[in-house]
Amino acid sequence: MKVTPLAEFRKRSLPGTFQVRRLKQELSPEAMAAGREWGAKQVGLNYDKQFRWDDETLYCSELVWKVYKKAGVELCPTRHFRDYALESEEVKAMIKERYGSEDKLPQEEPVVSPGDLADSPLLREVLIQKS
């Protein structure tokens, strides 16, 4: 896991997919410090291509979810792989690449997706200038 400057992240995002969201309610300074402190300790971890819910490696949505959780906010409930639509050929190919076969996908693994986070009723969209 590395820190990516916002401008660089925006450049590699697909058109129309980049959004900024913030909490509707402000966090206390202590809560913000707790989230930031935990998040800063994750820099340098490898990206988790298997989406495991441990802290040995992290994927992007898991990192965001856990930073907020450390700050005392649960943005959304976790779900499980079995809760998502995994029928597309593109998704099946990714599952085969990362797990070896569909039957090795840990169906009960807790997960969060970018869409789960974006749909959180605790967040509001922040309008940003186009680059």
N, C-alpha and C positions, 0 to 999 in steps of 0.2 A: 504494500500500500504506500502510495506516495502522494504528496501534496501537488495538485495540479492547479496552476493559475486559472482563474475564471475565464479569461479571454481565450486561453488555449482549449479549455473544455467546451466552450461555446462553439469554437471553430470546428470541432470534430463531431458536434451534435448534428443529427439530421434536421433539415429545415422543418420548422414548425413543431419540434419536439422539446425544445428547451423552455423550461418554466422555472420561476423562482417562487417559493412559498415560504411563508413565515407563520409563526404561531400567532393566533388572534390575541392571546393573553401574554403579557410579558412575564418572563421568568425572573425570579429573584437573582441578585448577584451571586448568591451561594449556589443556586441550582445551575446557573450558567457556568460557573467555575467548575463545578463537578463534571458537567458534560464535556467542556473543553479539555479539562485535565485528562479524562479517560480517553477522549478522541486523540489527543496529542500522543498518547502512549501507543497508539495503534500504527502510527507512521512507521513504515519499514516492514510491516507484515506482508506476506504474499497474498495476492488476490485469490479468493476461494471459488474456483470454477465448479465445484460440486455443491455449492450452496449449503454447507453444513452449518448448523446453529451452535458452533462452539466458538471460542475466542482465539483459537490457534491461527486461523486464517479468517478473513472477512470478505464478503462481497459488498458492493456499493450500498444497496438498500438496507442490508443488515447493519452496516456501519452507521448509517443515518439513524435507523430505528434505535440502536443501542446507545448512541450518543444522547438522544433525547431521553431514553429510559434512565440513563445515569443522572440526567437532570430532573428526574421525577415525572416525566411525561411519557405516556404510552400513546404514540400517535395512532396506532391501529392495532387490532388483534393480529397475532401471527396466524398464518394458515398452514396448510400442508400441501405437498406436491399434488396429492390426489384431488385437491380443491380447484386446481387450475385446468384449463383446456390444453391438453398436451397432444392433441390428435394431428396437428399439422405435420407435414413431412419435414419441414425445417426443424421443428422442435424434436421430432423423433430422431433426426440425424444428430442433433446436439446431445440428446440423451445417450445415444449409442456411443458417440465420441467420448463423452465424459464419464460414463458409467459402464460401458462395455455392452450393455443390452438394456432394454426397457424393464425387464424383470428385476434388474439390480437398482433401479431408482428407489430411493428410500421414501416410499409413499407417505409415511407418517412424520417425516422431518419437518420441524417448524420452519417456515419461510415467510418473507415479505417481498413484495415486488414493488417496482417504482410506482405502479398504478395504485397499489394499496396505500402507499404513503401519500400520493397526490390526492387521493380521495378522502383523506383524513378530515373530519369535520373540525378538527382543532386548528387547521391551517387555512390561510387565505393566500390567494395569488397576489404577487407583487408585480406590477407592470414594469417592464424594463425597456430600455431603448434597443432598437435593432442595431446590430453592428454591421 
